[in-house]
C-alpha cells in the first residue's frame, strides 16, 4: 500500500508540472502577438506622422518618462525624436506606451466646439426672449 501511495504522489506531481507547462505556452505566444501588434500600431502611427520639424509629438514611455520633440529618423525597430536642445533620443517601438501629437486632442477640440455652440444658442434664445417682451415683474408677482 505504501508503494501505491508513493507512485500516485509522483504521478500527480509530474502531471501538475506538465499541465502548467502546457497552459503557460499559449499565453506567452498571445503576449508576443499582442506586443507585435502594439509595435506595428506604434510604427504605423510614427510613419504616418513622418519626419521633420512639423511632426512634433510627445512620447510617453513604459517607464513613465516623456520625450518631446520632432521625429527625425524612422527605422524598422526604433525611431528618433529630436528635442529643442537638438539632442536626438532613439526610442524602440516596444518601449512606447503612448504617442500624442502637439496641440489639443480630438476630444478636446470637439468639446470646445460643442461648448461654443451651446453658449451661442443660449445667447440667441436670451436675445429673442428679451425682444419678445419676456416676462414682466410687477410688485413681486409675475403676470
C-alpha positions in Angstrom: 0.0 0.0 0.0 2.9 2.4 0.7 4.3 1.9 -2.8 1.0 2.7 -4.3 0.7 6.0 -2.4 4.3 6.9 -3.4 3.6 6.2 -7.1 0.3 8.1 -7.0 2.0 11.1 -5.4 4.8 11.1 -8.1 2.3 10.8 -10.9 0.2 13.7 -9.5 3.3 16.0 -9.2 4.5 15.3 -12.7 1.0 15.7 -14.1 0.7 19.1 -12.4 4.1 20.2 -13.9 3.1 19.0 -17.4 -0.3 20.8 -17.2 1.3 24.1 -16.0 3.8 24.0 -18.9 1.1 23.4 -21.5 -1.1 26.2 -20.2 1.7 28.8 -20.0 3.0 28.2 -23.5 -0.1 29.7 -25.3 -0.1 32.7 -23.0 3.5 33.6 -24.0 2.5 33.3 -27.7 -0.5 35.5 -27.0 1.7 38.0 -25.2 4.1 38.1 -28.1 1.3 38.6 -30.6 -0.1 41.5 -28.6 3.3 43.2 -28.3 4.0 42.7 -32.0 0.6 44.2 -32.8 1.2 47.1 -30.5 4.7 47.7 -32.0 3.2 47.7 -35.5 0.5 50.1 -34.5 3.1 52.5 -33.0 5.3 52.1 -36.0 2.5 52.9 -38.4 1.5 55.9 -36.4 5.1 57.2 -36.4 5.3 56.6 -40.2 2.0 58.4 -40.7 3.3 61.5 -38.9 6.5 61.5 -41.0 9.8 63.2 -40.2 10.8 66.8 -39.8 10.1 69.7 -37.6 6.3 69.7 -38.5 6.0 66.2 -36.9 6.0 67.4 -33.2 4.9 64.9 -30.7 5.1 63.8 -27.1 6.1 60.1 -26.4 5.2 58.5 -23.1 7.4 55.5 -22.4 6.6 52.4 -20.4 8.9 53.6 -17.7 6.7 56.7 -17.3 9.2 59.1 -18.8 8.3 61.6 -21.5 10.2 62.6 -24.6 9.1 65.7 -26.5 10.3 66.9 -29.9 10.0 66.0 -33.6 10.6 62.8 -35.4 14.0 63.0 -37.1 14.5 59.4 -38.2 12.3 56.3 -38.6 13.7 52.8 -38.6 12.4 49.2 -38.5 12.7 48.7 -34.8 13.0 52.3 -33.5 12.7 56.0 -34.3 14.5 59.1 -33.2 13.0 62.1 -31.5 15.0 65.4 -31.5 14.2 67.8 -28.7 14.5 71.6 -28.5 18.1 71.3 -27.5 18.9 69.4 -30.7 19.7 66.1 -28.9 18.3 63.0 -30.6 16.8 60.2 -28.5 16.4 56.8 -30.0 13.2 55.1 -28.9 12.3 51.5 -29.6 8.7 50.8 -30.6 8.4 48.2 -27.8 9.2 50.9 -25.2 6.4 53.3 -26.2 3.3 53.4 -24.1 1.5 56.4 -25.8 2.1 58.8 -28.6 0.5 62.2 -28.5 0.7 64.9 -31.2 1.2 68.5 -30.4 -1.8 70.6 -29.7 -5.2 69.6 -28.4 -6.6 66.1 -28.8 -9.6 65.4 -31.0 -11.9 65.1 -27.9 -10.8 68.4 -26.6 -11.5 70.1 -29.9 -14.9 68.6 -30.1 -15.6 69.7 -26.5 -14.7 73.2 -27.3 -16.8 73.3 -30.4 -19.8 71.9 -28.5 -19.3 74.5 -25.7 -19.2 77.4 -28.1 -22.4 76.2 -29.9 -24.2 75.8 -26.6 -23.2 79.3 -25.5 -24.2 80.8 -28.9 -27.7 79.1 -28.8 -28.2 80.4 -25.2 -27.4 83.9 -26.2 -29.7 83.7 -29.2 -32.5 82.5 -27.0 -31.9 85.2 -24.4 -32.0 87.9 -27.1 -35.2 86.5 -28.6 -36.9 86.4 -25.2 -35.8 89.9 -24.4 -37.1 91.3 -27.7 -40.4 89.4 -27.4 -41.2 91.3 -24.3 -40.3 88.5 -22.0 -42.0 88.0 -18.6 -42.6 91.3 -16.7 -42.5 91.6 -12.9 -44.8 93.9 -11.1 -45.0 94.1 -7.3 -43.1 90.9 -6.8 -45.6 88.9 -8.8 -45.2 87.5 -12.2 -48.1 88.2 -14.7 
